[in-house]
Amino acid sequence: QVQLVESGGGLVQAGGSRRLSCKSSVSLFSLSAMNWYRQAPGKQRELVARVTTGGTTDYADSVKGRFTISRENVKNPVDLQMNSLKPEDTAGYSCNVIFVGQDYWGQGTQVTVSS
């Protein structure tokens, strides 16, 4: 069974950086897509960044130029480098992969950006 665990969250000052990692309990080959989502209190979950198996990336407008999503390896399928963090980036961040036609989610990691 695929289990995803995120790490790298925490408290950071505005303007700082964090790198989030997504680790898998099993080796994940042939992923269809790898995504990072976030959800702030009282707001809907939003797609932050996506990378396809072909390497195409896509970002929410609010993070373009500041965040970088990257494919890593079969046990660590996707990372998210976050630079120039803003208080409005405060949210729970979750990784999501599509593997053999099924959606898998991690429990999430909290990122809090102080002003």
Buried (B, 14 or more C-beta within 10 A) or exposed (E): EBEBBBBBBEEBEEEBEBEBBBBBEEEBEEBEBBBBBBBBEEEEEEEBBBBBEEEEBBBBEEBEEBBBBBBEEEEBBBBBBBBEBBEEBBBBBBBBBBBEEEEBBBEBBEBBBEE
